[in-house]
Amino acid sequence: NALAGKRLDALYESFVIFASFGSSVAVNECDGSKFAKLMRDSGFIDKQFTSTDVDLLFTKIKTKGARKINFDQF
C-alpha cells in the first residue's frame, strides 16, 4: 500500500529528527532521553502514561546492554 509506505517514511523521518536532536549529523539510533523527548513532544505523556512509563518502555524494547534503539525497535 502506497499510503502505508508514505506514513512509514514520515515516521522514520520523525524518528531520525528526534534521534539527531543536538547533533550536526543525521543519527539513526535514539537514546533514552531523546526517546522521552519524542514521546513528550508527541503528546503521549499524561497522567496515565507517565515519564516513568516511557523509561520502562524504552528499557523493555532496547537490546540488553544497549543504550540506544534503532527504528526497527521503535
Predicted model as a PDB file, atoms N, CA, C, CB and O in Angstrom, pLDDT in the B-factor column:
MODEL        1                                                                  
ATOM      1  N   ASN A   1       0.840  -1.178   0.000  1.00 80.00           N  
ATOM      2  CA  ASN A   1       0.000   0.000   0.000  1.00 80.00           C  
ATOM      3  C   ASN A   1       0.889   1.246   0.000  1.00 80.00           C  
ATOM      4  CB  ASN A   1      -0.958  -0.005   1.220  1.00 80.00           C  
ATOM      5  O   ASN A   1       1.755   1.402   0.861  1.00 80.00           O  
ATOM      6  N   ALA A   2       0.669   2.106  -0.951  1.00 89.00           N  
ATOM      7  CA  ALA A   2       1.496   3.312  -1.111  1.00 89.00           C  
ATOM      8  C   ALA A   2       1.323   4.270   0.062  1.00 89.00           C  
ATOM      9  CB  ALA A   2       1.147   4.028  -2.419  1.00 89.00           C  
ATOM     10  O   ALA A   2       2.291   4.884   0.511  1.00 89.00           O  
ATOM     11  N   LEU A   3       0.089   4.401   0.562  1.00 89.00           N  
ATOM     12  CA  LEU A   3      -0.165   5.303   1.689  1.00 89.00           C  
ATOM     13  C   LEU A   3       0.566   4.825   2.939  1.00 89.00           C  
ATOM     14  CB  LEU A   3      -1.673   5.410   1.966  1.00 89.00           C  
ATOM     15  O   LEU A   3       1.148   5.631   3.665  1.00 89.00           O  
ATOM     16  N   ALA A   4       0.537   3.538   3.188  1.00 89.00           N  
ATOM     17  CA  ALA A   4       1.241   2.982   4.348  1.00 89.00           C  
ATOM     18  C   ALA A   4       2.742   3.217   4.216  1.00 89.00           C  
ATOM     19  CB  ALA A   4       0.944   1.471   4.495  1.00 89.00           C  
ATOM     20  O   ALA A   4       3.411   3.526   5.202  1.00 89.00           O  
ATOM     21  N   GLY A   5       3.275   3.073   3.001  1.00 89.00           N  
ATOM     22  CA  GLY A   5       4.696   3.327   2.767  1.00 89.00           C  
ATOM     23  C   GLY A   5       5.070   4.776   3.041  1.00 89.00           C  
ATOM     24  O   GLY A   5       6.121   5.052   3.619  1.00 89.00           O  
ATOM     25  N   LYS A   6       4.214   5.701   2.627  1.00 93.00           N  
ATOM     26  CA  LYS A   6       4.465   7.132   2.874  1.00 93.00           C  
ATOM     27  C   LYS A   6       4.417   7.440   4.364  1.00 93.00           C  
ATOM     28  CB  LYS A   6       3.435   8.004   2.124  1.00 93.00           C  
ATOM     29  O   LYS A   6       5.220   8.223   4.872  1.00 93.00           O  
ATOM     30  N   ARG A   7       3.478   6.822   5.055  1.00 92.00           N  
ATOM     31  CA  ARG A   7       3.366   7.045   6.507  1.00 92.00           C  
ATOM     32  C   ARG A   7       4.588   6.493   7.231  1.00 92.00           C  
ATOM     33  CB  ARG A   7       2.081   6.389   7.063  1.00 92.00           C  
ATOM     34  O   ARG A   7       5.093   7.111   8.168  1.00 92.00           O  
ATOM     35  N   LEU A   8       5.061   5.327   6.794  1.00 92.00           N  
ATOM     36  CA  LEU A   8       6.244   4.729   7.398  1.00 92.00           C  
ATOM     37  C   LEU A   8       7.464   5.608   7.139  1.00 92.00           C  
ATOM     38  CB  LEU A   8       6.475   3.307   6.850  1.00 92.00           C  
ATOM     39  O   LEU A   8       8.303   5.788   8.022  1.00 92.00           O  
ATOM     40  N   ASP A   9       7.562   6.152   5.928  1.00 93.00           N  
ATOM     41  CA  ASP A   9       8.664   7.065   5.606  1.00 93.00           C  
ATOM     42  C   ASP A   9       8.618   8.307   6.478  1.00 93.00           C  
ATOM     43  CB  ASP A   9       8.618   7.464   4.128  1.00 93.00           C  
ATOM     44  O   ASP A   9       9.653   8.768   6.962  1.00 93.00           O  
ATOM     45  N   ALA A  10       7.419   8.856   6.684  1.00 93.00           N  
ATOM     46  CA  ALA A  10       7.262  10.049   7.524  1.00 93.00           C  
ATOM     47  C   ALA A  10       7.610   9.731   8.978  1.00 93.00           C  
ATOM     48  CB  ALA A  10       5.820  10.595   7.428  1.00 93.00           C  
ATOM     49  O   ALA A  10       8.225  10.547   9.664  1.00 93.00           O  
ATOM     50  N   LEU A  11       7.217   8.555   9.442  1.00 93.00           N  
ATOM     51  CA  LEU A  11       7.541   8.143  10.809  1.00 93.00           C  
ATOM     52  C   LEU A  11       9.047   7.985  10.974  1.00 93.00           C  
ATOM     53  CB  LEU A  11       6.825   6.826  11.164  1.00 93.00           C  
ATOM     54  O   LEU A  11       9.610   8.393  11.990  1.00 93.00           O  
ATOM     55  N   TYR A  12       9.702   7.390   9.970  1.00 95.00           N  
ATOM     56  CA  TYR A  12      11.160   7.243  10.013  1.00 95.00           C  
ATOM     57  C   TYR A  12      11.840   8.610  10.042  1.00 95.00           C  
ATOM     58  CB  TYR A  12      11.657   6.428   8.801  1.00 95.00           C  
ATOM     59  O   TYR A  12      12.789   8.815  10.798  1.00 95.00           O  
ATOM     60  N   GLU A  13      11.359   9.543   9.224  1.00 94.00           N  
ATOM     61  CA  GLU A  13      11.922  10.899   9.224  1.00 94.00           C  
ATOM     62  C   GLU A  13      11.805  11.539  10.601  1.00 94.00           C  
ATOM     63  CB  GLU A  13      11.217  11.776   8.177  1.00 94.00           C  
ATOM     64  O   GLU A  13      12.756  12.155  11.082  1.00 94.00           O  
ATOM     65  N   SER A  14      10.654  11.400  11.233  1.00 93.00           N  
ATOM     66  CA  SER A  14      10.454  11.950  12.578  1.00 93.00           C  
ATOM     67  C   SER A  14      11.398  11.300  13.581  1.00 93.00           C  
ATOM     68  CB  SER A  14       9.000  11.758  13.026  1.00 93.00           C  
ATOM     69  O   SER A  14      11.966  11.976  14.438  1.00 93.00           O  
ATOM     70  N   PHE A  15      11.560   9.988  13.471  1.00 94.00           N  
ATOM     71  CA  PHE A  15      12.469   9.270  14.360  1.00 94.00           C  
ATOM     72  C   PHE A  15      13.887   9.815  14.223  1.00 94.00           C  
ATOM     73  CB  PHE A  15      12.444   7.761  14.057  1.00 94.00           C  
ATOM     74  O   PHE A  15      14.552  10.077  15.226  1.00 94.00           O  
ATOM     75  N   VAL A  16      14.354   9.988  12.983  1.00 95.00           N  
ATOM     76  CA  VAL A  16      15.711  10.489  12.742  1.00 95.00           C  
ATOM     77  C   VAL A  16      15.857  11.922  13.251  1.00 95.00           C  
ATOM     78  CB  VAL A  16      16.053  10.421  11.240  1.00 95.00           C  
ATOM     79  O   VAL A  16      16.896  12.275  13.809  1.00 95.00           O  
ATOM     80  N   ILE A  17      14.837  12.744  13.066  1.00 93.00           N  
ATOM     81  CA  ILE A  17      14.894  14.125  13.564  1.00 93.00           C  
ATOM     82  C   ILE A  17      15.087  14.140  15.072  1.00 93.00           C  
ATOM     83  CB  ILE A  17      13.613  14.896  13.186  1.00 93.00           C  
ATOM     84  O   ILE A  17      15.945  14.863  15.579  1.00 93.00           O  
ATOM     85  N   PHE A  18      14.304  13.356  15.792  1.00 93.00           N  
ATOM     86  CA  PHE A  18      14.443  13.326  17.251  1.00 93.00           C  
ATOM     87  C   PHE A  18      15.747  12.670  17.679  1.00 93.00           C  
ATOM     88  CB  PHE A  18      13.267  12.591  17.879  1.00 93.00           C  
ATOM     89  O   PHE A  18      16.392  13.128  18.623  1.00 93.00           O  
ATOM     90  N   ALA A  19      16.139  11.606  16.998  1.00 95.00           N  
ATOM     91  CA  ALA A  19      17.392  10.920  17.343  1.00 95.00           C  
ATOM     92  C   ALA A  19      18.596  11.822  17.097  1.00 95.00           C  
ATOM     93  CB  ALA A  19      17.536   9.621  16.533  1.00 95.00           C  
ATOM     94  O   ALA A  19      19.612  11.711  17.783  1.00 95.00           O  
ATOM     95  N   SER A  20      18.478  12.708  16.123  1.00 95.00           N  
ATOM     96  CA  SER A  20      19.586  13.591  15.749  1.00 95.00           C  
ATOM     97  C   SER A  20      19.581  14.918  16.493  1.00 95.00           C  
ATOM     98  CB  SER A  20      19.545  13.855  14.275  1.00 95.00           C  
ATOM     99  O   SER A  20      20.479  15.737  16.295  1.00 95.00           O  
ATOM    100  N   PHE A  21      18.591  15.143  17.342  1.00 92.00           N  
ATOM    101  CA  PHE A  21      18.466  16.424  18.041  1.00 92.00           C  
ATOM    102  C   PHE A  21      19.765  16.761  18.777  1.00 92.00           C  
ATOM    103  CB  PHE A  21      17.280  16.386  19.035  1.00 92.00           C  
ATOM    104  O   PHE A  21      20.266  15.963  19.570  1.00 92.00           O  
ATOM    105  N   GLY A  22      20.299  17.941  18.506  1.00 90.00           N  
ATOM    106  CA  GLY A  22      21.537  18.380  19.146  1.00 90.00           C  
ATOM    107  C   GLY A  22      22.790  17.915  18.448  1.00 90.00           C  
ATOM    108  O   GLY A  22      23.892  18.250  18.881  1.00 90.00           O  
ATOM    109  N   SER A  23      22.655  17.147  17.371  1.00 91.00           N  
ATOM    110  CA  SER A  23      23.801  16.650  16.622  1.00 91.00           C  
ATOM    111  C   SER A  23      23.879  17.370  15.279  1.00 91.00           C  
ATOM    112  CB  SER A  23      23.707  15.116  16.419  1.00 91.00           C  
ATOM    113  O   SER A  23      22.862  17.807  14.740  1.00 91.00           O  
ATOM    114  N   SER A  24      25.074  17.488  14.754  1.00 91.00           N  
ATOM    115  CA  SER A  24      25.225  18.167  13.461  1.00 91.00           C  
ATOM    116  C   SER A  24      25.036  17.221  12.280  1.00 91.00           C  
ATOM    117  CB  SER A  24      26.593  18.818  13.372  1.00 91.00           C  
ATOM    118  O   SER A  24      25.030  17.658  11.129  1.00 91.00           O  
ATOM    119  N   VAL A  25      24.884  15.938  12.558  1.00 90.00           N  
ATOM    120  CA  VAL A  25      24.676  14.940  11.503  1.00 90.00           C  
ATOM    121  C   VAL A  25      23.436  14.105  11.811  1.00 90.00           C  
ATOM    122  CB  VAL A  25      25.920  14.026  11.358  1.00 90.00           C  
ATOM    123  O   VAL A  25      23.011  14.021  12.963  1.00 90.00           O  
ATOM    124  N   ALA A  26      22.861  13.493  10.788  1.00 90.00           N  
ATOM    125  CA  ALA A  26      21.698  12.625  10.979  1.00 90.00           C  
ATOM    126  C   ALA A  26      22.115  11.356  11.720  1.00 90.00           C  
ATOM    127  CB  ALA A  26      21.045  12.270   9.617  1.00 90.00           C  
ATOM    128  O   ALA A  26      23.126  10.735  11.390  1.00 90.00           O  
ATOM    129  N   VAL A  27      21.341  10.990  12.703  1.00 92.00           N  
ATOM    130  CA  VAL A  27      21.608   9.811  13.528  1.00 92.00           C  
ATOM    131  C   VAL A  27      20.417   8.871  13.395  1.00 92.00           C  
ATOM    132  CB  VAL A  27      21.860  10.202  15.034  1.00 92.00           C  
ATOM    133  O   VAL A  27      19.273   9.325  13.398  1.00 92.00           O  
ATOM    134  N   ASN A  28      20.664   7.575  13.278  1.00 93.00           N  
ATOM    135  CA  ASN A  28      19.559   6.627  13.132  1.00 93.00           C  
ATOM    136  C   ASN A  28      19.371   5.723  14.341  1.00 93.00           C  
ATOM    137  CB  ASN A  28      19.778   5.783  11.917  1.00 93.00           C  
ATOM    138  O   ASN A  28      18.733   4.674  14.245  1.00 93.00           O  
ATOM    139  N   GLU A  29      19.927   6.129  15.485  1.00 96.00           N  
ATOM    140  CA  GLU A  29      19.683   5.438  16.756  1.00 96.00           C  
ATOM    141  C   GLU A  29      19.285   6.476  17.797  1.00 96.00           C  
ATOM    142  CB  GLU A  29      20.947   4.631  17.222  1.00 96.00           C  
ATOM    143  O   GLU A  29      19.771   7.608  17.781  1.00 96.00           O  
ATOM    144  N   CYS A  30      18.410   6.083  18.687  1.00 96.00           N  
ATOM    145  CA  CYS A  30      17.830   7.009  19.649  1.00 96.00           C  
ATOM    146  C   CYS A  30      18.146   6.528  21.068  1.00 96.00           C  
ATOM    147  CB  CYS A  30      16.295   7.139  19.436  1.00 96.00           C  
ATOM    148  O   CYS A  30      17.937   5.359  21.393  1.00 96.00           O  
ATOM    149  N   ASP A  31      18.647   7.434  21.906  1.00 96.00           N  
ATOM    150  CA  ASP A  31      18.891   7.065  23.301  1.00 96.00           C  
ATOM    151  C   ASP A  31      17.634   7.354  24.131  1.00 96.00           C  
ATOM    152  CB  ASP A  31      20.123   7.838  23.875  1.00 96.00           C  
ATOM    153  O   ASP A  31      16.639   7.862  23.614  1.00 96.00           O  
ATOM    154  N   GLY A  32      17.698   7.028  25.401  1.00 96.00           N  
ATOM    155  CA  GLY A  32      16.528   7.149  26.272  1.00 96.00           C  
ATOM    156  C   GLY A  32      16.013   8.563  26.416  1.00 96.00           C  
ATOM    157  O   GLY A  32      14.800   8.777  26.429  1.00 96.00           O  
ATOM    158  N   SER A  33      16.903   9.533  26.526  1.00 95.00           N  
ATOM    159  CA  SER A  33      16.451  10.914  26.716  1.00 95.00           C  
ATOM    160  C   SER A  33      15.783  11.460  25.450  1.00 95.00           C  
ATOM    161  CB  SER A  33      17.635  11.811  27.115  1.00 95.00           C  
ATOM    162  O   SER A  33      14.807  12.205  25.540  1.00 95.00           O  
ATOM    163  N   LYS A  34      16.295  11.100  24.289  1.00 95.00           N  
ATOM    164  CA  LYS A  34      15.677  11.560  23.046  1.00 95.00           C  
ATOM    165  C   LYS A  34      14.366  10.825  22.775  1.00 95.00           C  
ATOM    166  CB  LYS A  34      16.640  11.366  21.871  1.00 95.00           C  
ATOM    167  O   LYS A  34      13.433  11.395  22.210  1.00 95.00           O  
ATOM    168  N   PHE A  35      14.301   9.558  23.181  1.00 95.00           N  
ATOM    169  CA  PHE A  35      13.045   8.812  23.075  1.00 95.00           C  
ATOM    170  C   PHE A  35      11.993   9.461  23.972  1.00 95.00           C  
ATOM    171  CB  PHE A  35      13.251   7.318  23.462  1.00 95.00           C  
ATOM    172  O   PHE A  35      10.837   9.600  23.572  1.00 95.00           O  
ATOM    173  N   ALA A  36      12.390   9.859  25.184  1.00 96.00           N  
ATOM    174  CA  ALA A  36      11.463  10.521  26.098  1.00 96.00           C  
ATOM    175  C   ALA A  36      11.010  11.866  25.517  1.00 96.00           C  
ATOM    176  CB  ALA A  36      12.122  10.725  27.483  1.00 96.00           C  
ATOM    177  O   ALA A  36       9.840  12.229  25.646  1.00 96.00           O  
ATOM    178  N   LYS A  37      11.914  12.600  24.886  1.00 94.00           N  
ATOM    179  CA  LYS A  37      11.556  13.873  24.257  1.00 94.00           C  
ATOM    180  C   LYS A  37      10.565  13.641  23.127  1.00 94.00           C  
ATOM    181  CB  LYS A  37      12.811  14.593  23.727  1.00 94.00           C  
ATOM    182  O   LYS A  37       9.592  14.382  22.991  1.00 94.00           O  
ATOM    183  N   LEU A  38      10.808  12.619  22.319  1.00 94.00           N  
ATOM    184  CA  LEU A  38       9.881  12.288  21.236  1.00 94.00           C  
ATOM    185  C   LEU A  38       8.493  12.007  21.798  1.00 94.00           C  
ATOM    186  CB  LEU A  38      10.391  11.073  20.433  1.00 94.00           C  
ATOM    187  O   LEU A  38       7.498  12.524  21.291  1.00 94.00           O  
ATOM    188  N   MET A  39       8.427  11.193  22.840  1.00 94.00           N  
ATOM    189  CA  MET A  39       7.142  10.842  23.442  1.00 94.00           C  
ATOM    190  C   MET A  39       6.460  12.067  24.068  1.00 94.00           C  
ATOM    191  CB  MET A  39       7.337   9.752  24.502  1.00 94.00           C  
ATOM    192  O   MET A  39       5.247  12.239  23.942  1.00 94.00           O  
ATOM    193  N   ARG A  40       7.236  12.901  24.732  1.00 95.00           N  
ATOM    194  CA  ARG A  40       6.706  14.107  25.367  1.00 95.00           C  
ATOM    195  C   ARG A  40       6.190  15.088  24.309  1.00 95.00           C  
ATOM    196  CB  ARG A  40       7.790  14.779  26.241  1.00 95.00           C  
ATOM    197  O   ARG A  40       5.065  15.579  24.408  1.00 95.00           O  
ATOM    198  N   ASP A  41       7.013  15.370  23.303  1.00 95.00           N  
ATOM    199  CA  ASP A  41       6.640  16.324  22.257  1.00 95.00           C  
ATOM    200  C   ASP A  41       5.499  15.824  21.387  1.00 95.00           C  
ATOM    201  CB  ASP A  41       7.833  16.629  21.390  1.00 95.00           C  
ATOM    202  O   ASP A  41       4.786  16.623  20.780  1.00 95.00           O  
ATOM    203  N   SER A  42       5.321  14.520  21.320  1.00 93.00           N  
ATOM    204  CA  SER A  42       4.238  13.931  20.532  1.00 93.00           C  
ATOM    205  C   SER A  42       2.930  13.859  21.305  1.00 93.00           C  
ATOM    206  CB  SER A  42       4.628  12.545  20.070  1.00 93.00           C  
ATOM    207  O   SER A  42       1.898  13.487  20.746  1.00 93.00           O  
ATOM    208  N   GLY A  43       2.965  14.211  22.575  1.00 95.00           N  
ATOM    209  CA  GLY A  43       1.751  14.246  23.378  1.00 95.00           C  
ATOM    210  C   GLY A  43       1.342  12.921  23.986  1.00 95.00           C  
ATOM    211  O   GLY A  43       0.192  12.770  24.399  1.00 95.00           O  
ATOM    212  N   PHE A  44       2.237  11.964  24.053  1.00 95.00           N  
ATOM    213  CA  PHE A  44       1.893  10.660  24.629  1.00 95.00           C  
ATOM    214  C   PHE A  44       1.907  10.653  26.153  1.00 95.00           C  
ATOM    215  CB  PHE A  44       2.845   9.612  24.120  1.00 95.00           C  
ATOM    216  O   PHE A  44       1.220   9.842  26.774  1.00 95.00           O  
ATOM    217  N   ILE A  45       2.670  11.535  26.753  1.00 96.00           N  
ATOM    218  CA  ILE A  45       2.804  11.535  28.201  1.00 96.00           C  
ATOM    219  C   ILE A  45       1.658  12.325  28.828  1.00 96.00           C  
ATOM    220  CB  ILE A  45       4.166  12.123  28.623  1.00 96.00           C  
ATOM    221  O   ILE A  45       1.402  13.475  28.472  1.00 96.00           O  
ATOM    222  N   ASP A  46       0.982  11.679  29.768  1.00 95.00           N  
ATOM    223  CA  ASP A  46      -0.098  12.318  30.520  1.00 95.00           C  
ATOM    224  C   ASP A  46      -0.157  11.684  31.912  1.00 95.00           C  
ATOM    225  CB  ASP A  46      -1.474  12.174  29.775  1.00 95.00           C  
ATOM    226  O   ASP A  46       0.809  11.056  32.344  1.00 95.00           O  
ATOM    227  N   LYS A  47      -1.261  11.840  32.604  1.00 95.00           N  
ATOM    228  CA  LYS A  47      -1.365  11.305  33.968  1.00 95.00           C  
ATOM    229  C   LYS A  47      -1.399   9.775  33.998  1.00 95.00           C  
ATOM    230  CB  LYS A  47      -2.613  11.853  34.644  1.00 95.00           C  
ATOM    231  O   LYS A  47      -1.006   9.166  34.993  1.00 95.00           O  
ATOM    232  N   GLN A  48      -1.867   9.152  32.911  1.00 96.00           N  
ATOM    233  CA  GLN A  48      -1.961   7.692  32.886  1.00 96.00           C  
ATOM    234  C   GLN A  48      -0.722   7.035  32.285  1.00 96.00           C  
ATOM    235  CB  GLN A  48      -3.187   7.268  32.107  1.00 96.00           C  
ATOM    236  O   GLN A  48      -0.407   5.892  32.618  1.00 96.00           O  
ATOM    237  N   PHE A  49      -0.024   7.735  31.416  1.00 96.00           N  
ATOM    238  CA  PHE A  49       1.204   7.226  30.802  1.00 96.00           C  
ATOM    239  C   PHE A  49       2.286   8.254  31.101  1.00 96.00           C  
ATOM    240  CB  PHE A  49       1.038   6.981  29.235  1.00 96.00           C  
ATOM    241  O   PHE A  49       2.410   9.263  30.407  1.00 96.00           O  
ATOM    242  N   THR A  50       3.060   7.985  32.135  1.00 97.00           N  
ATOM    243  CA  THR A  50       3.994   8.973  32.676  1.00 97.00           C  
ATOM    244  C   THR A  50       5.395   8.826  32.088  1.00 97.00           C  
ATOM    245  CB  THR A  50       4.059   8.851  34.188  1.00 97.00           C  
ATOM    246  O   THR A  50       5.670   7.900  31.326  1.00 97.00           O  
ATOM    247  N   SER A  51       6.264   9.750  32.455  1.00 96.00           N  
ATOM    248  CA  SER A  51       7.658   9.666  32.004  1.00 96.00           C  
ATOM    249  C   SER A  51       8.335   8.411  32.552  1.00 96.00           C  
ATOM    250  CB  SER A  51       8.440  10.921  32.438  1.00 96.00           C  
ATOM    251  O   SER A  51       9.241   7.873  31.915  1.00 96.00           O  
ATOM    252  N   THR A  52       7.913   7.944  33.710  1.00 97.00           N  
ATOM    253  CA  THR A  52       8.440   6.683  34.247  1.00 97.00           C  
ATOM    254  C   THR A  52       8.043   5.520  33.341  1.00 97.00           C  
ATOM    255  CB  THR A  52       7.925   6.441  35.690  1.00 97.00           C  
ATOM    256  O   THR A  52       8.844   4.620  33.091  1.00 97.00           O  
ATOM    257  N   ASP A  53       6.805   5.544  32.854  1.00 97.00           N  
ATOM    258  CA  ASP A  53       6.350   4.509  31.919  1.00 97.00           C  
ATOM    259  C   ASP A  53       7.172   4.533  30.631  1.00 97.00           C  
ATOM    260  CB  ASP A  53       4.858   4.697  31.595  1.00 97.00           C  
ATOM    261  O   ASP A  53       7.492   3.484  30.071  1.00 97.00           O  
ATOM    262  N   VAL A  54       7.511   5.742  30.165  1.00 97.00           N  
ATOM    263  CA  VAL A  54       8.340   5.881  28.964  1.00 97.00           C  
ATOM    264  C   VAL A  54       9.708   5.252  29.202  1.00 97.00           C  
ATOM    265  CB  VAL A  54       8.492   7.372  28.568  1.00 97.00           C  
ATOM    266  O   VAL A  54      10.216   4.524  28.349  1.00 97.00           O  
ATOM    267  N   ASP A  55      10.303   5.531  30.355  1.00 97.00           N  
ATOM    268  CA  ASP A  55      11.611   4.940  30.686  1.00 97.00           C  
ATOM    269  C   ASP A  55      11.532   3.414  30.743  1.00 97.00           C  
ATOM    270  CB  ASP A  55      12.122   5.488  32.032  1.00 97.00           C  
ATOM    271  O   ASP A  55      12.424   2.727  30.246  1.00 97.00           O  
ATOM    272  N   LEU A  56      10.474   2.890  31.342  1.00 97.00           N  
ATOM    273  CA  LEU A  56      10.299   1.436  31.423  1.00 97.00           C  
ATOM    274  C   LEU A  56      10.090   0.831  30.035  1.00 97.00           C  
ATOM    275  CB  LEU A  56       9.108   1.089  32.334  1.00 97.00           C  
ATOM    276  O   LEU A  56      10.632  -0.232  29.732  1.00 97.00           O  
ATOM    277  N   LEU A  57       9.309   1.503  29.197  1.00 97.00           N  
ATOM    278  CA  LEU A  57       9.095   1.039  27.832  1.00 97.00           C  
ATOM    279  C   LEU A  57      10.406   1.010  27.055  1.00 97.00           C  
ATOM    280  CB  LEU A  57       8.078   1.930  27.118  1.00 97.00           C  
ATOM    281  O   LEU A  57      10.700   0.033  26.366  1.00 97.00           O  
ATOM    282  N   PHE A  58      11.189   2.073  27.162  1.00 97.00           N  
ATOM    283  CA  PHE A  58      12.468   2.129  26.463  1.00 97.00           C  
ATOM    284  C   PHE A  58      13.372   0.987  26.910  1.00 97.00           C  
ATOM    285  CB  PHE A  58      13.157   3.481  26.705  1.00 97.00           C  
ATOM    286  O   PHE A  58      14.012   0.335  26.086  1.00 97.00           O  
ATOM    287  N   THR A  59      13.421   0.750  28.211  1.00 97.00           N  
ATOM    288  CA  THR A  59      14.255  -0.326  28.753  1.00 97.00           C  
ATOM    289  C   THR A  59      13.801  -1.685  28.229  1.00 97.00           C  
ATOM    290  CB  THR A  59      14.217  -0.314  30.289  1.00 97.00           C  
ATOM    291  O   THR A  59      14.623  -2.565  27.971  1.00 97.00           O  
ATOM    292  N   LYS A  60      12.500  -1.849  28.077  1.00 97.00           N  
ATOM    293  CA  LYS A  60      11.969  -3.127  27.604  1.00 97.00           C  
ATOM    294  C   LYS A  60      12.269  -3.366  26.120  1.00 97.00           C  
ATOM    295  CB  LYS A  60      10.465  -3.182  27.840  1.00 97.00           C  
ATOM    296  O   LYS A  60      12.529  -4.502  25.725  1.00 97.00           O  
ATOM    297  N   ILE A  61      12.237  -2.325  25.304  1.00 96.00           N  
ATOM    298  CA  ILE A  61      12.399  -2.539  23.865  1.00 96.00           C  
ATOM    299  C   ILE A  61      13.853  -2.536  23.397  1.00 96.00           C  
ATOM    300  CB  ILE A  61      11.644  -1.487  23.118  1.00 96.00           C  
ATOM    301  O   ILE A  61      14.158  -3.080  22.336  1.00 96.00           O  
ATOM    302  N   LYS A  62      14.745  -1.937  24.164  1.00 96.00           N  
ATOM    303  CA  LYS A  62      16.152  -1.916  23.736  1.00 96.00           C  
ATOM    304  C   LYS A  62      16.794  -3.283  23.975  1.00 96.00           C  
ATOM    305  CB  LYS A  62      16.942  -0.809  24.491  1.00 96.00           C  
ATOM    306  O   LYS A  62      16.341  -4.059  24.816  1.00 96.00           O  
ATOM    307  N   THR A  63      17.829  -3.553  23.240  1.00 95.00           N  
ATOM    308  CA  THR A  63      18.589  -4.783  23.419  1.00 95.00           C  
ATOM    309  C   THR A  63      19.314  -4.720  24.760  1.00 95.00           C  
ATOM    310  CB  THR A  63      19.597  -4.997  22.250  1.00 95.00           C  
ATOM    311  O   THR A  63      19.836  -3.672  25.138  1.00 95.00           O  
ATOM    312  N   LYS A  64      19.345  -5.830  25.470  1.00 94.00           N  
ATOM    313  CA  LYS A  64      20.002  -5.871  26.772  1.00 94.00           C  
ATOM    314  C   LYS A  64      21.458  -5.416  26.632  1.00 94.00           C  
ATOM    315  CB  LYS A  64      19.930  -7.298  27.378  1.00 94.00           C  
ATOM    316  O   LYS A  64      22.196  -5.910  25.780  1.00 94.00           O  
ATOM    317  N   GLY A  65      21.852  -4.474  27.478  1.00 95.00           N  
ATOM    318  CA  GLY A  65      23.205  -3.938  27.458  1.00 95.00           C  
ATOM    319  C   GLY A  65      23.392  -2.765  26.516  1.00 95.00           C  
ATOM    320  O   GLY A  65      24.409  -2.073  26.576  1.00 95.00           O  
ATOM    321  N   ALA A  66      22.411  -2.534  25.640  1.00 96.00           N  
ATOM    322  CA  ALA A  66      22.494  -1.413  24.694  1.00 96.00           C  
ATOM    323  C   ALA A  66      22.006  -0.135  25.363  1.00 96.00           C  
ATOM    324  CB  ALA A  66      21.664  -1.704  23.415  1.00 96.00           C  
ATOM    325  O   ALA A  66      21.285  -0.174  26.359  1.00 96.00           O  
ATOM    326  N   ARG A  67      22.412   0.993  24.799  1.00 96.00           N  
ATOM    327  CA  ARG A  67      21.985   2.288  25.318  1.00 96.00           C  
ATOM    328  C   ARG A  67      21.058   3.015  24.354  1.00 96.00           C  
ATOM    329  CB  ARG A  67      23.191   3.151  25.614  1.00 96.00           C  
ATOM    330  O   ARG A  67      20.511   4.068  24.683  1.00 96.00           O  
ATOM    331  N   LYS A  68      20.881   2.443  23.153  1.00 97.00           N  
ATOM    332  CA  LYS A  68      20.083   3.090  22.128  1.00 97.00           C  
ATOM    333  C   LYS A  68      19.189   2.065  21.431  1.00 97.00           C  
ATOM    334  CB  LYS A  68      20.988   3.802  21.109  1.00 97.00           C  
ATOM    335  O   LYS A  68      19.418   0.857  21.493  1.00 97.00           O  
ATOM    336  N   ILE A  69      18.156   2.599  20.761  1.00 97.00           N  
ATOM    337  CA  ILE A  69      17.302   1.759  19.939  1.00 97.00           C  
ATOM    338  C   ILE A  69      17.390   2.253  18.498  1.00 97.00           C  
ATOM    339  CB  ILE A  69      15.826   1.774  20.454  1.00 97.00           C  
ATOM    340  O   ILE A  69      17.702   3.417  18.244  1.00 97.00           O  
ATOM    341  N   ASN A  70      17.111   1.351  17.562  1.00 96.00           N  
ATOM    342  CA  ASN A  70      17.051   1.748  16.158  1.00 96.00           C  
ATOM    343  C   ASN A  70      15.585   1.862  15.737  1.00 96.00           C  
ATOM    344  CB  ASN A  70      17.813   0.727  15.252  1.00 96.00           C  
ATOM    345  O   ASN A  70      14.684   1.626  16.542  1.00 96.00           O  
ATOM    346  N   PHE A  71      15.357   2.219  14.492  1.00 96.00           N  
ATOM    347  CA  PHE A  71      13.987   2.435  14.030  1.00 96.00           C  
ATOM    348  C   PHE A  71      13.161   1.157  14.100  1.00 96.00           C  
ATOM    349  CB  PHE A  71      13.990   2.970  12.606  1.00 96.00           C  
ATOM    350  O   PHE A  71      11.980   1.212  14.445  1.00 96.00           O  
ATOM    351  N   ASP A  72      13.749   0.012  13.782  1.00 95.00           N  
ATOM    352  CA  ASP A  72      13.007  -1.253  13.833  1.00 95.00           C  
ATOM    353  C   ASP A  72      12.508  -1.548  15.251  1.00 95.00           C  
ATOM    354  CB  ASP A  72      13.892  -2.410  13.335  1.00 95.00           C  
ATOM    355  O   ASP A  72      11.402  -2.057  15.428  1.00 95.00           O  
ATOM    356  N   GLN A  73      13.315  -1.230  16.246  1.00 95.00           N  
ATOM    357  CA  GLN A  73      12.898  -1.445  17.622  1.00 95.00           C  
ATOM    358  C   GLN A  73      11.836  -0.434  18.041  1.00 95.00           C  
ATOM    359  CB  GLN A  73      14.098  -1.365  18.555  1.00 95.00           C  
ATOM    360  O   GLN A  73      10.974  -0.731  18.867  1.00 95.00           O  
ATOM    361  N   PHE A  74      11.908   0.754  17.467  1.00 94.00           N  
ATOM    362  CA  PHE A  74      10.943   1.804  17.749  1.00 94.00           C  
ATOM    363  C   PHE A  74       9.578   1.374  17.276  1.00 94.00           C  
ATOM    364  CB  PHE A  74      11.351   3.124  17.089  1.00 94.00           C  
ATOM    365  O   PHE A  74       8.611   2.122  17.420  1.00 94.00           O  
TER     366      PHE A  74                                                      
ENDMDL                                                                          
END                                                                             
